[in-house]
Amino acid sequence: MDVTSVDEVLMCADPRSWRPGDSWLAGGTVIYSYGTDITRGAPTRLLDITGAGWAPLAWTPDGDLEIAATCRIAELRALADDPLPGGIPRAQLPGLDVIPPACDSFVASWKIWNVSTVGGNVATALPAGPMISLLTAWGATALILRPDGRRRRAAVADLVVGPARTRLGYGELIRSFLVPAEALRQRHAFRRLSLTERGRSAALLIGRRTSDRSLRLSVTASVFRPFVLDLHADHGQAGRRRADRPTLADAAAWRTAIDAAAAGTGGWYDDIHGDPAWRRLMTHRLGDEILAELLPGATGVDGARGRVTGDLRMERTSA
Ligand SMILES: Cc1cc2nc3c(=O)[nH]c(=O)nc-3n(C[C@H](O)[C@H](O)[C@H](O)COP(=O)(O)OP(=O)(O)OC[C@H]3O[C@@H](n4cnc5c(N)ncnc54)[C@H](O)[C@@H]3O)c2cc1C
């Protein structure tokens, strides 16, 4: 689609060149499909960052994974299957297992995967942004370049504050995301539900087993912004202040915690892809399944063990 407000398009990934009316352009799958920049309004200039020459994926000496903002979804998807550098056995990084289902969560074909970027997904901040879900679950931080030449870091979970709203300030550009090696070494469980076949995610939850008694649960798509809950199978947590204690990993406690978190940001997300009451029930159900899978025997929800993930299928019979 033509973006009729635009007078100029230039190759530029330097925030110091930013001026009012500018928008960063990455894969363009949002800007060109809406015909505008839904995060800031109609742009007069597009600054195309895809010529910046940033390596899509890199490993630090500590084993952390750096994902460039311009990394395409197809490049990230390939990481799950490609040999790892230095001959690291793939089995040592089970956190990579959640890349394929996260990429599959786009309501998009491989054509979109080949142009749309990880940074563009985060900056667009849609509740059903699967890269937001993935990076939140991994505990990733974003490296942000500022117009004054300085840089800052922010957790992806904190960067996204609502539909099409982030904490990115005037002219700020996401350069990359850093995924801690520790998170990639931990086991994950993924659940997603969509109301329609090949539909947009209505609830997307990812759990990460942080110890044999605890997990970190990330809730997205059914809520206005990502939420992260630290859940622990033990009562008491002796020696810790009440405010610092993780939520108990049982059905009642974690559901109360996510209900309270959702209520604090306007409730459960409501659009054509799912009624809020249904999204809440599905979130509870998928979360219970993740608890049962990652901490079997420790959470009291083992009966929830199952694999409700994917799209609801419409079965039609010719009666
Ligand atoms: C058929 C189809 C299906 C889709 N399905 C989904 C879906 O299920 N879920 C979903 O979330 N999205 C979906 N999208 C939207 C889109 O494809 C993705 O969100 C994609 O990841 C956006 O990346 P992009 O590089 O194309 O962003 P662009 O369109 O280039 O940019 C989008 C926004 O991000 C800003 N931006 C881009 N890069 C940066 C950066 N590095 N720093 C700061 N700001 C930046 C831009 O200024 C703009 O505001 C779909 C699109 C299509 C066409």
The ligand as an SDF file (V2000), in Angstrom:
LIG
                    3D

 53 58  0  0  0  0  0  0  0  0999 V2000
   -0.4660  -11.0470    6.8160 C   0  0  0  0  0  0  0  0  0  0  0  0
    0.1090  -10.4360    8.0430 C   0  0  0  0  0  0  0  0  0  0  0  0
   -0.0270  -11.0990    9.2560 C   0  0  0  0  0  0  0  0  0  0  0  0
    0.5180  -10.5630   10.4530 C   0  0  0  0  0  0  0  0  0  0  0  0
    0.3550  -11.2310   11.6430 N   0  0  0  0  0  0  0  0  0  0  0  0
    0.8100  -10.6740   12.7870 C   0  0  0  0  0  0  0  0  0  0  0  0
    0.5990  -11.3180   14.0490 C   0  0  0  0  0  0  0  0  0  0  0  0
    0.0150  -12.3800   14.1430 O   0  0  0  0  0  0  0  0  0  0  0  0
    1.0850  -10.7210   15.1710 N   0  0  0  0  0  0  0  0  0  0  0  0
    1.7420   -9.5170   15.0970 C   0  0  0  0  0  0  0  0  0  0  0  0
    2.1860   -9.0110   16.1360 O   0  0  0  0  0  0  0  0  0  0  0  0
    1.9450   -8.8970   13.9420 N   0  0  0  0  0  0  0  0  0  0  0  0
    1.4870   -9.4450   12.7830 C   0  0  0  0  0  0  0  0  0  0  0  0
    1.6700   -8.7840   11.5940 N   0  0  0  0  0  0  0  0  0  0  0  0
    2.3150   -7.4970   11.6130 C   0  0  0  0  0  0  0  0  0  0  0  0
    3.8250   -7.5390   11.2970 C   0  0  0  0  0  0  0  0  0  0  0  0
    4.1250   -8.4390   10.2430 O   0  0  0  0  0  0  0  0  0  0  0  0
    4.7210   -7.9160   12.4790 C   0  0  0  0  0  0  0  0  0  0  0  0
    4.3700   -7.2260   13.6520 O   0  0  0  0  0  0  0  0  0  0  0  0
    6.1920   -7.6480   12.1250 C   0  0  0  0  0  0  0  0  0  0  0  0
    7.0470   -8.3350   13.0000 O   0  0  0  0  0  0  0  0  0  0  0  0
    6.5550   -6.1680   12.0640 C   0  0  0  0  0  0  0  0  0  0  0  0
    7.8930   -6.0360   11.6610 O   0  0  0  0  0  0  0  0  0  0  0  0
    8.3510   -5.1090   10.4550 P   0  0  0  0  0  0  0  0  0  0  0  0
    9.8200   -5.2200   10.3950 O   0  0  0  0  0  0  0  0  0  0  0  0
    7.6310   -5.4530    9.1890 O   0  0  0  0  0  0  0  0  0  0  0  0
    7.8800   -3.6840   11.0050 O   0  0  0  0  0  0  0  0  0  0  0  0
    7.6440   -2.2940   10.1980 P   0  0  0  0  0  0  0  0  0  0  0  0
    6.3380   -2.3360    9.4740 O   0  0  0  0  0  0  0  0  0  0  0  0
    8.8550   -1.9220    9.4220 O   0  0  0  0  0  0  0  0  0  0  0  0
    7.5510   -1.2990   11.4540 O   0  0  0  0  0  0  0  0  0  0  0  0
    6.5050   -1.4430   12.3860 C   0  0  0  0  0  0  0  0  0  0  0  0
    6.6680   -0.3850   13.4980 C   0  0  0  0  0  0  0  0  0  0  0  0
    7.8560   -0.6310   14.2430 O   0  0  0  0  0  0  0  0  0  0  0  0
    8.7390    0.4960   14.1810 C   0  0  0  0  0  0  0  0  0  0  0  0
   10.0790   -0.0540   14.1620 N   0  0  0  0  0  0  0  0  0  0  0  0
   10.5410   -1.0220   13.3340 C   0  0  0  0  0  0  0  0  0  0  0  0
   11.7920   -1.3650   13.6690 N   0  0  0  0  0  0  0  0  0  0  0  0
   12.1330   -0.6040   14.7410 C   0  0  0  0  0  0  0  0  0  0  0  0
   13.2930   -0.5010   15.5580 C   0  0  0  0  0  0  0  0  0  0  0  0
   14.3830   -1.2660   15.3540 N   0  0  0  0  0  0  0  0  0  0  0  0
   13.3010    0.3990   16.5750 N   0  0  0  0  0  0  0  0  0  0  0  0
   12.2070    1.1660   16.8140 C   0  0  0  0  0  0  0  0  0  0  0  0
   11.0840    1.1240   16.0780 N   0  0  0  0  0  0  0  0  0  0  0  0
   11.0460    0.2440   15.0530 C   0  0  0  0  0  0  0  0  0  0  0  0
    8.3050    1.2560   12.9380 C   0  0  0  0  0  0  0  0  0  0  0  0
    8.6620    2.6300   12.9910 O   0  0  0  0  0  0  0  0  0  0  0  0
    6.8110    1.0320   12.9830 C   0  0  0  0  0  0  0  0  0  0  0  0
    6.2360    1.9010   13.9420 O   0  0  0  0  0  0  0  0  0  0  0  0
    1.1770   -9.3310   10.3970 C   0  0  0  0  0  0  0  0  0  0  0  0
    1.3120   -8.6410    9.1640 C   0  0  0  0  0  0  0  0  0  0  0  0
    0.7960   -9.1910    8.0190 C   0  0  0  0  0  0  0  0  0  0  0  0
    0.9600   -8.4350    6.7330 C   0  0  0  0  0  0  0  0  0  0  0  0
  1  2  1  0
  2  3  1  0
  2 52  2  0
  3  4  2  0
  4  5  1  0
  4 50  1  0
  5  6  2  0
  6  7  1  0
  6 13  1  0
  7  8  2  0
  7  9  1  0
  9 10  1  0
 10 11  2  0
 10 12  1  0
 12 13  2  0
 13 14  1  0
 14 15  1  0
 14 50  1  0
 15 16  1  0
 16 17  1  0
 16 18  1  0
 18 19  1  0
 18 20  1  0
 20 21  1  0
 20 22  1  0
 22 23  1  0
 23 24  1  0
 24 25  2  0
 24 26  1  0
 24 27  1  0
 27 28  1  0
 28 29  2  0
 28 30  1  0
 28 31  1  0
 31 32  1  0
 32 33  1  0
 33 34  1  0
 33 48  1  0
 34 35  1  0
 35 36  1  0
 35 46  1  0
 36 37  1  0
 36 45  1  0
 37 38  2  0
 38 39  1  0
 39 40  1  0
 39 45  2  0
 40 41  1  0
 40 42  2  0
 42 43  1  0
 43 44  2  0
 44 45  1  0
 46 47  1  0
 46 48  1  0
 48 49  1  0
 50 51  2  0
 51 52  1  0
 52 53  1  0
M  END
$$$$
